[in-house]
Amino acid sequence: MKTRLIRLICALLLGASPLAHATGYTLPDLDGHLQSLDQYRGKWVVVNYWATWCGTCRKELPDLASLARQHRDGDIVVVGINFEDIDTSALKTFVASQDMPYRVLRTRPIRKTPLGPVPALPTTYIIDPTGKTVAGEIGLVTQRNLEDYIASQRRK
């Protein structure tokens, strides 16, 4: 019961704003080069806001890494957006130690991003192949629930 209530509150928070588009959303990668989510047009994009200090974020990293590896040549892409003030060198060391096989971008913590609000970490958004944000989740996500959601949207 409590879990359902939390999910309902999360859905209401994420659904409170109209669905956004990833068009033009550009952030620096770990080498300081600007990367745009537009480069993934035509693919499903799982955008995960996270921080190194976040225990739940660390817990979901293996699932996100597995999702990225299994769909490397397919139509699902994972992008991690580090959402904290951290030294670049320390962040690179953390990413290497966690064997994160997907692109990691950086931003300072802000209340609302072009994809929607980030009220807590982790927060994950799913962008469809047209660039529209179609779903969001506050809290832990798994490879299975991400794949199941995308599969359900493909059938529509």
Helices and strands as residue ranges (DSSP letters): H 2-15, E 26-28, E 34-36, G 37-40, E 44-50, H 55-70, E 76-83, H 88-97, E 103-107, E 112-113, E 116-117, E 123-127, E 133-138, H 143-154
